[in-house]
Amino acid sequence: MADVVLFHHVLGLTPGIEAFAELLRAGGHTVHTPDLFEGARFDTLEAGVHHASTEIGFDEVIDRGTRAVEGLGPELVYAGYSMGVLPAQKLAQTRPGAAGALFIASCVPVTEFSPTWPDAVPVQIHAAETDPEFVGSGDIDAARELIGQAAQGEMFLYPGGAHFFADSSTPEYDAGATDEMLARVLHFLGSH
């Protein structure tokens, strides 16, 4: 079974992120959920982005993610939801021994953290097909480029435009899309 680190989105470590982690644990996996916001939670994307960008700084968010795995073994699957993809992607690309990467609703250019995607690291990317944060910000282009480089890479797009579709504690939650994503994630974790 996989050892997973799941980094939360800009709303913070919400009950919905914790619930998703529990679903992965129910599948037999070990899941760590570091709180990059040290207890702070937000009701809107805008408030969370303001906190992450202005009060903490995205570099510090990434550094907190890096520090969160210091006591863990190397063979981790790095998972991130939206903002949480930043530390997950950096660690998957730069920390030796990564067992896999799971990105939800975000992706940054591979060259942000290293020249190329590591051949030995399988990756899955999940997002809503018309999510303005994913499609409009260029993340979908970065995701396509990453998938093109990865020896084992898949991207799945789900109907609708909800950014927080897989967080059951938000109004955007889509149970059907989350169930479909969960099945794919569990298969991915079971095979790596």
C-alpha positions as CSV (number, residue, x, y, z in Angstrom):
1,M,0.0,0.0,0.0
2,A,1.1,3.6,-0.7
3,D,2.4,6.2,1.7
4,V,0.7,9.5,0.6
5,V,1.2,13.1,1.6
6,L,-1.9,15.1,0.7
7,F,-1.4,18.9,0.6
8,H,-4.5,21.0,0.9
9,H,-5.9,23.9,-1.2
10,V,-6.2,27.6,-0.4
11,L,-9.3,27.1,1.8
12,G,-7.0,25.3,4.3
13,L,-7.1,21.9,5.8
14,T,-10.9,21.6,5.5
15,P,-13.1,18.8,6.7
16,G,-13.5,17.9,3.0
17,I,-9.8,17.4,2.5
18,E,-9.7,15.3,5.7
19,A,-12.7,13.3,4.4
20,F,-10.9,12.6,1.1
21,A,-7.8,11.4,3.1
22,E,-10.1,9.1,5.0
23,L,-11.3,7.6,1.8
24,L,-7.8,6.9,0.8
25,R,-7.0,5.4,4.2
26,A,-10.1,3.2,3.9
27,G,-8.4,1.9,0.7
28,G,-5.5,0.7,2.8
29,H,-3.1,3.6,2.3
30,T,-1.3,5.7,4.8
31,V,-2.1,9.4,4.3
32,H,-0.5,12.4,5.9
33,T,-2.3,15.7,5.8
34,P,0.1,18.5,6.8
35,D,-1.6,21.8,7.6
36,L,0.3,24.4,5.6
37,F,-1.9,27.2,7.0
38,E,-1.4,26.3,10.7
39,G,-5.1,26.1,11.4
40,A,-6.4,28.9,9.3
41,R,-9.4,28.2,7.0
42,F,-11.2,30.3,4.4
43,D,-14.6,30.4,2.8
44,T,-13.6,31.7,-0.6
45,L,-10.9,31.1,-3.1
46,E,-10.0,34.8,-3.1
47,A,-9.5,34.9,0.7
48,G,-7.4,31.8,0.7
49,V,-5.2,33.1,-2.2
50,H,-4.8,36.4,-0.4
51,H,-3.6,34.6,2.7
52,A,-1.3,32.3,0.8
53,S,0.2,35.0,-1.4
54,T,0.3,38.0,0.9
55,E,0.4,36.8,4.5
56,I,2.5,33.7,4.0
57,G,4.0,33.8,0.5
58,F,3.9,30.9,-2.0
59,D,7.6,30.2,-1.4
60,E,6.9,29.7,2.3
61,V,3.9,27.5,1.5
62,I,6.3,25.3,-0.6
63,D,8.9,25.4,2.2
64,R,6.3,24.3,4.7
65,G,5.4,21.4,2.5
66,T,9.1,20.4,2.2
67,R,9.5,20.6,6.0
68,A,6.4,18.5,6.5
69,V,8.0,15.4,4.9
70,E,11.4,15.7,6.5
71,G,10.7,12.9,9.0
72,L,9.1,10.6,6.4
73,G,10.7,8.0,4.2
74,P,11.6,8.7,0.6
75,E,9.0,6.5,-1.2
76,L,6.1,8.8,-0.9
77,V,3.2,9.6,-3.3
78,Y,3.0,13.4,-3.3
79,A,-0.6,14.6,-3.7
80,G,-1.8,18.2,-3.9
81,Y,-5.1,19.9,-4.4
82,S,-4.9,23.3,-6.1
83,M,-2.3,25.3,-4.1
84,G,-1.2,22.1,-2.5
85,V,0.2,21.0,-5.9
86,L,3.0,23.5,-5.5
87,P,4.8,21.5,-2.7
88,A,3.6,18.2,-4.1
89,Q,5.0,18.9,-7.5
90,K,8.3,20.3,-6.2
91,L,8.8,17.2,-4.0
92,A,7.8,14.8,-6.7
93,Q,10.4,16.4,-9.1
94,T,13.2,17.0,-6.6
95,R,13.1,14.6,-3.6
96,P,14.8,11.3,-4.4
97,G,12.6,8.2,-4.2
98,A,9.2,9.7,-5.1
99,A,6.7,6.8,-5.7
100,G,4.2,8.9,-7.6
101,A,2.4,12.2,-7.9
102,L,-1.3,13.1,-7.8
103,F,-2.4,16.6,-8.8
104,I,-6.0,17.9,-8.4
105,A,-7.1,21.2,-10.1
106,S,-3.6,22.6,-10.6
107,C,-0.3,22.0,-12.4
108,V,2.7,24.3,-12.9
109,P,5.3,24.1,-15.7
110,V,7.8,21.3,-15.1
111,T,10.6,23.8,-15.5
112,E,9.5,25.6,-12.3
113,F,11.3,22.9,-10.2
114,S,13.7,21.0,-12.5
115,P,14.5,20.8,-16.2
116,T,12.3,17.7,-16.9
117,W,9.8,15.4,-15.2
118,P,11.6,12.4,-13.6
119,D,11.1,9.2,-15.6
120,A,10.6,7.0,-12.6
121,V,7.7,9.1,-11.2
122,P,4.2,8.2,-12.4
123,V,1.6,11.0,-12.3
124,Q,-2.1,11.5,-12.5
125,I,-3.7,14.9,-12.9
126,H,-7.5,15.5,-12.2
127,A,-9.5,18.6,-12.9
128,A,-12.9,19.9,-13.9
129,E,-12.9,20.5,-17.7
130,T,-14.1,24.1,-17.5
131,D,-12.6,25.1,-14.2
132,P,-11.4,28.7,-14.9
133,E,-8.6,28.4,-12.4
134,F,-7.3,25.3,-14.2
135,V,-8.1,26.1,-17.8
136,G,-8.0,29.9,-17.8
137,S,-4.7,30.2,-15.8
138,G,-2.7,27.9,-18.2
139,D,-2.5,25.0,-15.7
140,I,-4.1,22.7,-18.3
141,D,-1.3,23.5,-20.7
142,A,1.4,22.8,-18.1
143,A,-0.5,19.6,-17.3
144,R,-0.5,18.5,-21.0
145,E,3.2,19.3,-21.2
146,L,4.0,17.3,-18.0
147,I,1.9,14.3,-19.2
148,G,3.8,14.5,-22.5
149,Q,7.1,14.2,-20.7
150,A,6.1,11.6,-18.1
151,A,6.9,7.9,-18.8
152,Q,3.6,7.1,-16.9
153,G,1.2,10.0,-16.9
154,E,-2.5,10.4,-17.2
155,M,-4.9,13.4,-17.1
156,F,-8.6,13.1,-16.4
157,L,-11.1,15.9,-16.9
158,Y,-14.5,15.9,-15.3
159,P,-17.7,17.6,-16.4
160,G,-18.3,21.1,-15.1
161,G,-16.2,24.0,-13.9
162,A,-16.0,23.6,-10.1
163,H,-12.5,24.1,-8.7
164,F,-13.3,22.4,-5.4
165,F,-15.4,19.6,-6.9
166,A,-13.7,16.9,-4.7
167,D,-14.0,18.7,-1.4
168,S,-17.2,17.6,0.3
169,S,-17.2,20.6,2.7
170,T,-17.6,23.1,-0.1
171,P,-20.7,24.1,-2.1
172,E,-18.9,23.1,-5.3
173,Y,-18.7,19.4,-4.3
174,D,-19.6,17.0,-7.0
175,A,-20.1,13.5,-5.5
176,G,-20.2,11.8,-8.9
177,A,-17.0,13.3,-10.2
178,T,-15.3,12.6,-6.8
179,D,-16.3,9.0,-6.9
180,E,-15.0,8.6,-10.4
181,M,-11.7,10.3,-9.4
182,L,-11.4,8.3,-6.2
183,A,-11.7,5.0,-8.2
184,R,-8.9,6.2,-10.5
185,V,-6.7,7.4,-7.6
186,L,-7.1,4.1,-5.7
187,H,-6.2,2.1,-8.8
188,F,-3.2,4.4,-9.3
189,L,-2.1,4.0,-5.6
190,G,-2.6,0.3,-5.7
191,S,-0.4,-0.1,-8.8
192,H,2.6,2.0,-7.6
